[in-house]
């Protein structure tokens, strides 16, 4: 580490040992790991900086190139991950996030009980072999694919198929955030259909996607004015369905929750609002996983939070490869035990 504002260097002749069987080798030193250009304390400084700042910026502060800093990161993150114990992992959440424009994705697996990131895989697009990799990775870390009994995920048919094959005992719960997103999109589409004929709906998109308690005074007034002018406003009807759908998730009794959802679905179908009716048929096609939420109460909310942090980091920092993106995601989200000399 620097001595105040002055760069500091160690100069030492490392002794060598000569063995008749293994030839000549340098001895290991306690102040640095083998093959590193830096002391252990300097590497500890680097790993502290890169958690908070872009690697290029951290390199400028440390007086080193970002390439050398990435080598340090590439050593400590995989080493820390290799020591992760997955023997007690039984409930996981699965989600995908983009690592770059185009078809660059990584798949996030989270231990929902421990609320920590378990594993990350780089996939070119949405790789069907992702669950095969996770099954293998579980065994490497002392876990068992058959021990996974619950899984929260989105509505992707590919994910359901792969999960059934590689996590045979996992009962799928469809994430309520994904379901709410479907209803959100339906409300937006209904509003689009009316906005061309009703000027009062102009610039009100986000007004219809917030609970009443989250609306500002002027937003509430604008909604009330829209409703007064047209009592048969389709957007308002869709908004009411949206509010009711949220309320159903507050019901703790699974049978009452299922009953209320069936009533909601029938009312939506009778409304004739095509975008909302489409949501109903999607729910019907995934009814078992949707209904199971009332029993498992699994939510991928933590994954949504992780995804936001990852995308924020990507915007501020930028990563050229899947490998660098995954390493930084592990550092930012999981805060692994790096066993640093500090």
N, C-alpha and C positions, 0 to 999 in steps of 0.2 A: 504494500500500500504506500501511497505517496507520503512523504514526510512534510506535513503542512502543504505548501504550494510547490514543493520540490519532488521531482520523480526520484524514486529510490530503487536501486537494483542490488541483487545479491550476486557476487562473483565468487565462485567456489570451484575447486577441483574435486569432483566427486570420485571417491576411491573406487577402484575396480577389484574384483576378485577373480581368480583364475581357478577353474575347476577342471580336473582331468576328464570328467564325463560331460559337462555342459559348457565347456569353453569359458570365455571371458565375459563377465557381466558387470555392469555398474551396480553399486549397492543402492537400495531405496533410501531416499531422504525423507525426513519427517515434515519438511516445510513445503513440499510440493508433491503433486501426484505425477506418476510416470508419463512422460511425453508432453507435459504441459509447459507452456512458456511462462506461466505465472505461478506465484506462491499461492498456497491455499487461502490465505487471508485476502489476497487480491481477487481471487475467484469468488470468494464470499461477497466481496463488494460488488462485483459484476452481477452476480445472481440477484442481489438486492436491488440494484439499479434497473435491471431489465424487467422486473415485475411492475415497475412504476412508469417507465419511460420507453419510447421506441429504442430498439437496439442501436440504431445509427446515432441517436442522441446520447445514449449511454456510452457508446464508443468514444464520442468526442469528449465527453466529460472525463473518461478514464484515460484518454490519450492513446487509444488503440483503435484498430480498424474493426468494423462490424463483423467482418469475416472471422476474425479471431474470437470475438465474443460469441458468435454462433457455435463455434467449436466447443466452447465451455458449456453452453446451454445443451448442446447435443450430447454431452457426456452426462450431466447431472440429471436431466429430466428422465431419460430412459432408465438410468440406474435407479432412480427413486421409484419409478413405476414398476420395475422388476421386483421390488420388495413388497408390493401391495398384496395383502391377504384378502382373498375373495371367498373364503370358506363359509362365511355367514351371510352371503348375498342371496336373498330370496325374492325381493320385489324390485323390479327395474322399470325405468322409464326410457323410452326410445324416441329420438327425434332427429331430424336432419337439418343441417344448416349449410349455407353456401360459404365456401372458402374463397371464391373469386368469381368473376363474371363468367357466364357460360355454363358449363356443366361440371364445375368443381364443387364437390360436396364432401363434408365429413359427417359421420353419424355419431351422435352423442348417446352414450349409455350411462345412466345415473342410478346409483343405489338410492332408491326413494326413502328407505328407512334411515340410512345414515346421512342422506342429503349431501352426497358427495359424488363427484365425477369418477366413474370407474375406468372407462376405456374410450379411446377415440380411434376411429379408422378412417383413413383417406380412401374415398371411393370416386372413381371417374364417373360422375353422374350419380345414379342411385343403384349401386351394385347389389345384385341379388345374392351375392355370396357373403354379404356382411354378417349375417347371422351364423354362417358356418365359421367365420373368423372368431366371432364372440364366443361360440361354443368351445373352440380350441383354446382361446385365451383364458377362459374360466378355468379349464383344467390345469393350464400352466401355473396359475396363481392359487391353486388349492381349492378352487370352486368346482361346481358341477352343474352342467346345463340342466340336468333333471331336477335340481334343487330349486330352480326358478319356478315359483308357483303363481306369481302375479306380474303382469306387465301392463303398463300404461302406454298407449300409443295413439297415433292419428288414425284416419280412416283408409289408409293405403292398402289396397288388396294385396300388393306384393309383400308388404311387411307381415300381414296376417299369414300368408302362405309360408314364408320363410320361417316365421316364428313357430308355426305348428310343426315344422319339420325338425328344427334344430333346438327348440326349447319346448319339448313335448308336453310338459306338465304345467306350462304357463297359461293361466286363464287371462284372456285379454279384456281390459277395460278401456273403452274409448274415452279419450280425454275430453272433459267438458269444455275446455278452452277451444278445442277444434270444433266442437259442435256449435259453440257460441259464435265462432267465426263464420260458420255456414249461415247462421241466422243473420249476423251482421251484414254479410254480403247480399243476402236476400232483401233486407231493408234498403240497402243502397240501390239495388236494381229497381225496386218498386218506386223509390223516389225519382230515379232517372226517368221513369216512364211518365211521371207527372210534371217534372220541373219545366218542360217546354211549354206547358199550357198554364202553369200557375207560377207567376213571378215571385210570389211569397216564399217559394221553396228554394229560390236561388241563394247560394252560399249558406245552406243550412245542413249540409251533409253530416257534419260532426254533431249537430244538435240532436239528431235522431239516434246517435250511437252512444249517448251518455244517459246515466240515470238522472232523475230529476234533481237529486241532491248535489250532483256534480255540475249542474248547469249554472251559468252566470245569470244575473238578473235580466240582462238584455236578451239572452238566448231564450229564457223562459217566456218573455214577452213576445218574442217573434213566433215561437211555437203556438202560443195562445191565440195570437192574431190569425195565424194560418188556420187553426181549428175553428175559429169563429166564422171565418169567411166561407169555409166549406166543411160542413158536418160529415160529409161522406169521403173525406180525404183518405185515399188508400194508404198513403205513407203513414198516417196516424194509426191506421188499423194494424199495419205491419209493425209499427213501433210498440203497440200494445201487446202484440204477440211476443215481441222480443223481451219485454219486461216480464211477462208471465212465464216465459221459458226460463229466465233467470231464477224466478221465485221457486220453480219446481225443484231446483237443485238445493234449496234450503231445507227440503223435507227429509227427515231422517229415516222414516219408515219406508222400507223398500217397496212394499206392496202399495201403499198409498201414493208413493212417488210414481210408480208405474201406472197406476190408475189415472193420476192427474196428467201424466204425459200422453196417455191414450186419448183423454178428453181434449187435450190441447191439439193433438194431431187431427182429430175429427173436426174441431172448430176451424183449423187452418184449411183443411180440404174443402170445407163448406164455404170458406171465404172467397174462393176463386182467384186468390192472388198467386199467380203461376210461380214466381220465384220462391215464395214461401211453401207452396205445395211441393215443389221439387225437393226442398229440405226435408219435408215429411217422408217422402219416399226413400231418401237417403238414410234416414233414421230407421225406417222399417227394414231396410236391407241389412242393417247392422244392429238389429234390435238386441241380441243377446249381450254384446259388448256394451251397448248403451245402458241396458237395464242393470248390468252388473255393477255399475258405478254406485248404486244405492247400497250395495253390500260391501264393496272394497273401499269406496271413498278415495280411490287413487286419483291423483291429479298430477299433471305434468307442468304445474305452475313453476316449479324450480327450473325445469328445462327452458321454459319461456324466458326466465330471468337470465339463465346462462347464455341463451342465444342472443339476448340483447347486449350482454357484456362482450361477447365474442364479436358481434357485428360492429360495436362501437370501437373495439380495439383494432379491427380490420380497417375501419375508415381512417383512424388516426395514424396507424402504423404501416399497414400494407405488408403482405407477405408473398414471396415469389413462388413458394412451393408448398405442397401439402405438409411436408415434414416440419417446416418452420412454423406454419400455422398451428399445427397440432401441438408442438412443443410449447408455444406461447399460450395456447388455450389451457393446457395442463397447468402452467405456472399461474395464470390469472384466475382460473376457476377452482382448481383443486388444491392449490397451495401445498404441493407434496413435501414430504420430509426429505430435504436434500442432504442431510447429514453433513452440513458444512462445518468447517473448523471453528466457527464462532459459537 
